């Protein structure tokens, strides 16, 4: 059977959550389907990505969208009722080319990731599924509540546009998918019935414990230009760690991940390292003793927690992040209130001092991930939608 997939980003390298999700979905779906992939790209040269993706796809097409095209798209969206991020990724010329490819391929199903590509799929009459991934409107609303000035206005404006789009513009899709029940419950009630849970997974053969010398006491990973990660990094270093340093003056922190925002770079000091892009993110986990995810805003499942638990690390996070993960507090993970720096710091200090607790959380966390977050079973659920 033929499957035509449309993504808003080239799903390689795996430096963002949406790329990670679709890459592993493609990997497993390729065992049952002949896949033709269309990916939008901000870069002209994607040779390495094409080589990797052609392992699983019969055909791979990249469409370059320049910064000028992004700007024009956002401007057009601003003066219409369209969310600006849909405008950012939409181009009429590219849409015409995609429709030609679909007509030539004549697939059995069309699958798209994120509402960013929804406009490329609207006129397709064959069965189609859109992966929302998370409750985007709610995420924008949460970011707006934490923002100030012009950014607060922009985020509120986009929140209302996205909410309206989620409510009114997804009727032509046969099914929608989302990662967690928590996010499904945050969607407009009108589309909840057609939205199915398709969880993420973790590659346990890739993310596994490594025997490497420890250099850092604490690590936090992620795309360090992404607003929820930037806010979490600032919260960690400016509010949580001073409480830890009162008891453990030499405790060290690694902030690891691509494209660190200037505010993240400014956190670097003799006890805080900001790595930037790493060729192998497993090194950041393996060189550290405790993984933290002090998320205060955001939506969806934190893949970083799955990876850390798979690598047999004790993890500390907030209720916001664990609501999606659904690990057992005190047994498989340690959880604090979202804005409670003291509680978060106390969890870190307990793990620094109690070896039995560390071993218990590590073992139980690994078992939890192994039993609940498997890519094959997750993709089996996606296939049922097709």
N, C-alpha and C positions, 0 to 999 in steps of 0.2 A: 504494500500500500504506500501511497505517496503522501508526504507531509510537507507543507510549505510553512516556513517559520520566518517571522519578521521581528527584529529586535532594534532598539534605539541605540545600542552600542555594540561594537565588535566584542564578542564574548571571550576575549583573550588579550592580554594576560588577566588572571583572576584577581584583580585588585579592587573590585567593588562587588557588593552583595548580589546585585541583579545579574552581573556577568557570571558569577560563580553558580548561581541557580540555573540559568539557562544552559550553561556549558554542560553541567552534569545531567540535566534533562536530555539534552541532545545526545550525550554519550550513551545513555540507556535506551532512548527511543530509537537510535540507529540500529538496534538489534531487531526491531520489528518493522521499521519504516525506511523507505528511501527518502532522505531529507534534502530539501533544497532550502538554503538559508539566504536571507537578505538581511544585511546589517548596515545601519547608518553609521557613519564614521566622521570624526573631526579631523582625521589624518588621511593623507593620500597614500602613504606607504604602510600596508598591513601584511607584508609578505609572510612574516613569522606566524601571524594569526591565521592566515589562510592555510598555511602548511599544516598547522595543528588542527584546524576545523575540518579540513578535507579528509582527516582520518575517519570522520563520522558522517560527513555530508557528501552526497553525490555531486552537488553543485553549491558553490559559495559565491555570493555577489556582495560587494561592498559599494555603498553609495556615499561619496564624500559630500558633506554639508559644511560649507565654509562659514567663518564667523560672520561674513556679510549676509549670507543666507539665513543664519540664525537670527540676526538682528532684524532683517526684513520680516521674518516669520513672527517674531515677538511683537513687532509694531502692528502687523496686520491683526494679530490676535487681540491686542489691546483695544483696537477700535471695532472689535466684533464681540461676540459673547463667548469666545473660545478661551480656555485656560492658556496662559502665556507659555507654559512649558510644552503644550501641544504645538503651538505656533513655532516654538523654538526648533522642533524636530520635523515640522511638516514643510514639504516643498512640492508644488504641483507638478513640476517636471519629473521629479523622482517618482512621484505617485504614478504618473503615466507609464513610466518604465517598469515599475513594479507590477502594474496591472497587465502589461504585455507578458511579463515572465509568468505570472499566474495563469494566464490564458494558454500559454504554450505548455506549461507543466501539467495543467488540468489535475491538480492534486485531489485527494480524497478529503483532506482537512486542511484548514489554515489556522495557525497558532501564532498569536502575538503576545509580546511581553510589555506590560505597562500601558496606561492610557495614552502615553506619548505616541504610540503607533496606531491608535484606534482609528484615526482618520484615513490611514492607508488601507484599512480593512472594511470600512463602512459599505462600500459599493460592491463588495464581493458577495455573491449569492450562495456560494457553497458553504457547508458546515464550518463554523469558525468558533474558536475559543480564545478568550483574552485573559491573560494572567495579570490580575491587578497587583499581585504580590502583597500589598498591604493597604490599609485604609489611608490613602494619600491625603484626603481632605482633612482628616483628624490630625495627621502629622503636621500639616501646614498651620492648622489652628493652634496647636500646642507651641509651635515655633513663634507664631505671632504673639502669643501671650507672654513669651520670654524676651521679645525684641522691643526695641525703642526706635523712635524717630521715623525716618522714611522707610526703614526696613519693616517696621510694624505695619505701616500702611500697605506696602507692597504685598506682604504675606497675607494680610487680611483680605486684600483684593483678590489674590490668587486662590485663597481658601474658598471664597464664595463662588468663584468661577468653577473650581474643581468639584465642589459639592454639587452644584447644579448639573455639571456634566455627568457625574456619577449617578445622579437621580434620573436624568432625562434622556441621556444619549447612548445608553448601552443596550437598548432593546433589540438591536439587530444581531447581537451575539447570542449564539445558542447556549453557551455556558460561560461562566466566569470562574476563575480560581484565585485562591488567596492562601497565604502560608499558615495562618493561625486562626483559631476560633475567636480569640481576643479581637483580632482585627476585623473578622467577619461581623462581629457584634457592633462594631463602630461604623459599619457601612450604612448608607440610607436603607431603611427597611424595604423599600420597593425592589431592591436588587438582591436582597439576602437569599431568597429562595433559589435563585439561579446560580448562586455562588457556592462552590465546593472547596473544601479544605484539601490543599495539596502541600504537605509540609516540605521543609528542606531536609537535607541529610548531611552527613559528613563522611568523607572518605577515610575510613579507619585504617586502610593500608598505607595511606599517605601521611595522615596526621596520627603519629604514634610516638610514644615516649622515646627520647633519645638520650644516650649517655654522654652528655656534654657538661663541661664545667660551668657552674652557675656564676654569672657576673652581676645579676640584678636581683633584688629582693622582690620587686613588683613590676609587672608589665601590663600595659594597655595597648591594644592594637586596633587598627582600622584605617580607613581613608581619612587622613588628618586634615582634609579641607572640607569635609562634610560637617555641616553645622552641629548636629547632635554629638558627633565625636569631638569637635572643637570645644563645645561647652563641657563635655565630660572630662576632657583633659585639664581644662582650667579649674574645674571643681576639684579634681583629684589633687592637683599640685598646690593650689592656693588655699583650699579649705580642709581637705582630708589629711594630706601629708604633714602639715604643721603639727597636727595632733599626734601623728605617728612619730615624728621627729622629736617630740618632747620626751618620748620613751626610748626611741631608737634613733640616735642622732646620725648614725652612719647609713641608715636605710637608703637604698638606691632605687630609682625608678627608670624604666625604659618606656618611652612613647614611640611605638613603632608603626609605621605605615606611610603610604605614599602621599605626596603633595602637602606637606605640613603647612598649615595656614601660618601667617606671620605671628598671630597670637599664640600658636603652639610653639613655634620656634623661640619665641621670647621666654618660654618657660624653662629653657635649657640652663642648667647651672652645674656645679660640681657634683650634685647628687641626682640630677635629672638629665638623661640623655634623650635626644630627639633624633631618631635614626634616618627619617626619610624613607625612600623606596628601598626595599630589600628584595633581592632576587629570590630568596627562600624565606618566607615568613615563619617557617617552623623553627628557624634559628632563634628568633625573638622569644618564642615560647620556651624552647629547650634551655636557653641561657638564664631563665628566670624561675623564681620559686613560687610566686603567687600571681594568679591572673585576676585583674579587676576590670569591671565594666560599670563605671559609675554613671549610667545613663539617666539623664533628667528629662529629656524630651526625646521624641522619635517614636517610631512605630515598627511593627514587624519583629521578626525573630533575629536576634544577634548571632550571626554565624560565628563570630569570634568566640562566643561562649562554647559552642559546639566543638570548635577546633581545640580550644584549651582543655576542655574536659576529655576529649579524645586522646590528647597528649598526656593525660594523667596528671593534670594540674589542679590544685585546689582553687576554687573560684569564689569571688565575692562580687555581688551585683546589687542592683536596686529592684524594688518591687515592680517598677515599670517594665524593666527588661525581663524579669522572671515571670511576669504574667503571661508572656508569650512562650517562654521556655517551659514553664510548669515543672521545674525541679523542686524537690522537697527541701525546704529551708532547714538547716541544721543537720541534714543527713547527706544530701547530694551537693549542696551549695550553701553559702551563707548569704543572707539577704538583709538589706537595710531599707529603711524608708527612703524615698527618692531624694530628699534634700537634707538628710540627716548625716552631716559629716562626722559627728562624734560616733554615731552608731557604726558607720562604715569603717572608721579608723579602728574602733574596738575589734571589729571582725578581723581586720588585717593583723592587729597585734596578737590576737588569740592564735592565729595561724603561725605567727612568728615564734610563739612560745610553746605551743602544744603539739608535739610531734604525733601523738596518737590521733588527735583531731585531724591533722593534715592527712595522715594515711587513710583515715576513715572517709573523709570528704573526697579524696582522690579516687579511691576504689569505687565508692558508691556513685560518684559523678560519672566515671568512665562506664560503669555498667548501665547507668541511666541512658546515656547517649547511645551506647551500643544497641540497647533494646528498643529505643524509640525514634532514632533519627538515622534511618538507612535509606540511601538514595534509591535503591531498587524498589522498595515498597512504596516510596513516595511517588516515583514515576509510574508505578502500576496504577495508582489512584488517578494520575493525570490521563493515562491511556483510557480509563473508563469513561472519561468525558468525551473522548473521540469516538 
